[in-house]
Amino acid sequence: MKDGFIKAAAATPDIRVADVDFNVAEIKKCIDRATAEKAKIIVFPELCITGYSCSDLFVQDLLLNRARDAVSELADYTSDKDALVFVGAPLAVDGELYNVAAALNRGRVIGFTTKTFLPNYGEFYEMRQFRRGPEKASEILINGERIPFGPQLLFVCDSMESLVVSAEICEDVWSPVPPSIAAARAGATVIVNTSASTETIGKAGYRENLISGQSARLICGYIYANAGEGESTTDVVYGGHNIIAENGSVLSSSSRFSNEIIYSEFDIKRLNSERRKNTTFITTTENQLMRIPFHIETEYTELTRTFAKHPFVPDSTEERTRRCEEIFTIQSMGLKKRIMHTHAASAVIGISGGLDSTLALLVACRAFDSLGMDRSSITAVTMPCFGTTDRTFNNACRMSLELGCTLREVNIADSVTQHFKDIQHDMNDHSVTYENGQARERTQVLMDIANQTNGMVIGTGDMSELALGWATYNGDHMSMYGVNASVPKTLVRHLVRYYADECTEGTLREVLLDVLDTPVSPELLPPEEGQIAQKTEDLVGPYELHDYFLYYFLRFGYEPSKIYRLAKKTFEDDYDIDTIYKWLRTFCWRFFAQQFKRSCLPDGPKVGTVALSPRGDWRMPSDAVSAIWINDLAAAYEADKQS
């Protein structure tokens, strides 16, 4: 449960129809297996104690009485089990028969959740035997103990109050208004479903979409345990299709037609963070639901789920291609609108031969094409100085000409040299003044050329640089519209690659591929033997790490110790813990220290869920202190070193 993770299991046991003794024995085996894997929430199928397909046998007192005893037997079996267990059973109450999910914890039955929507179509005729559950929860007396009974019971963990579990049963989730909606609005963060859904062509895909969609709508974890082999095949087949989903993502899904247990871990802290940020997720205090405590021990949860190494970049080639095209369209449409609104006659872009300025130039070309404006109105300005190499200079020039833009070369070496004389800066002093003097001179040149051409300066800096503050204040930090402002560095590379592969050929493609192969550098220090001397990732760290940190820090509000834990697992084959700690500490320090640069960012289009615009996405005092974040990370790192 450390860091908010809780392990869940959906189990389909082997069963025999109406053979309660056999079924209980198999359920016990599954409980043993799941608890051995440290699962804390274990869910079994609908009516699994008897078998879902007993049909009119459900009117037999012998079967119902044995099923009730079996629930008590299974509850006793959980006495030494550190888990909350849900099993499906028939339950006779006051002359009526109900389809329930029995919640078991620490040797007790702590609640019976009733099924709300009973199907009465196709192969399902539950209304023949069962009654719809009551409108509100109450208590019933069983074996001298009062037990909560009814819909939408909330089971609240006493060792982790944000872990609130509620159950619904099969058809409930297929209904127009599932009971889980009210449960989630009342605080449930995990929904379980004891189910018996048959297999027909195409149903598995629909079922998986339904469960993942419900978990997204409710911003919750969802455990769906389905009946499988062993149920009657008189007219239908049950496939044992189990699903564990979280906030729209399927974490685990079983193969069909094979009874098995699936596992994954919910991130309860993440779910609560998402709910807090989502103002349309409105909790309610009306119709207060019954809250029942349960207990599980607090312990470290080993993670089996994975976290994307490059969270901003889709894994599949097809999805990556679609995403790149969509981002290009968003960027170019944003620039198109700005050009139209300002009646700009031109766009001015500083071209370095690097990835960011290349992407900005490609976006500008697409925007001008959509406006019906000639690309010659895009002025690509290359401004060589002390650190410029032949490779980047030639790539910048060739690319600009191949795209049909107007190329201007403005060598700023003399201007910067004169400036250093004016401020009495030693040319051999390659400190930050030496570097930033070049960056600010370049921005001045671009702004003045924009005035000459009745145009606007297009910013090239990306979101990763903004997060780290890796920009010269009032240098490359400033523009009239920053098209890359919400595109992280790892994604910039894929966008340029996409354009090279899908939209170009010949010389232009050759140039773009060489840009992709060029080390990321601001080129502000003199070359060494004609090669780039200043590599950004040597100075601030690998961008794949920083983009990983940025995503989980902003998107889910993870604390640094949790990001550190996930990064160790994700990058275990790439970086040791010392390297991860070093650059995560750098990220935390720079993110806070450099907020003043983000507080006055130019406009730019948002392309994804993570962005840093001070107007709509990230508002933070420029003088906020990073101490508790740094200390949180340091404590996790020291604990690692000691172990």
Secondary structure, 3 states (H helix, E strand, C coil): CHHHEEEEEEECCCCCCCCHHHHHHHHHHHHHHHHHCCCCEEECCCCCCCCHHHHHHHHCHHHHHHHHHHHHHHHHHCCCCCCEEEEEEEEEECCEEEEEEEEEECCEEEEEEECCCCCEECCEEHHHCCCCCCCCCEEEEECCEEEEEECCCEEEECCCCCCEEEEEECHHHHCCCCHHHHHHHCCCCEEEEEECCECCCCHHHHHHHHHHHHHHHCCCEEEEEECCCCCCCCCCCECCCCEEEECCEEEEECCCCCCCEEEEEEEHHHHHHHHHHCCCCCCCCCCCCCEEEECCCCCCCCCCCCCCCCCCCCCCHHHHHHHHHHHHHHHHHHHHHHHHHHCCCEEEEECCCCHHHHHHHHHHHHHHHHHCCCHHHEEEEECCCCCCCHHHHHHHHHHHHHCCCEEEECCCHHHHHHHHHHCCCCCCCCCHHHHHHHHHHHHHHHHHHHHHCCEEEEECCCHHHHHHCCCCCCCCCCCCEECCCCCCHHHHHHHHHHHHHHCCCHHHHHHHHHHHCCCCCCCCCCCECCECCCCHHHHHCCHHHHHHHHHHHHHCCCCHHHHHHHHHHHCCCCCCHHHHHHHHHHHHHHHHHCHHHHCCCCCCCCCCCCCCCCCCCCCCCCCCCCHHHHHHHHHHHHHHHHC
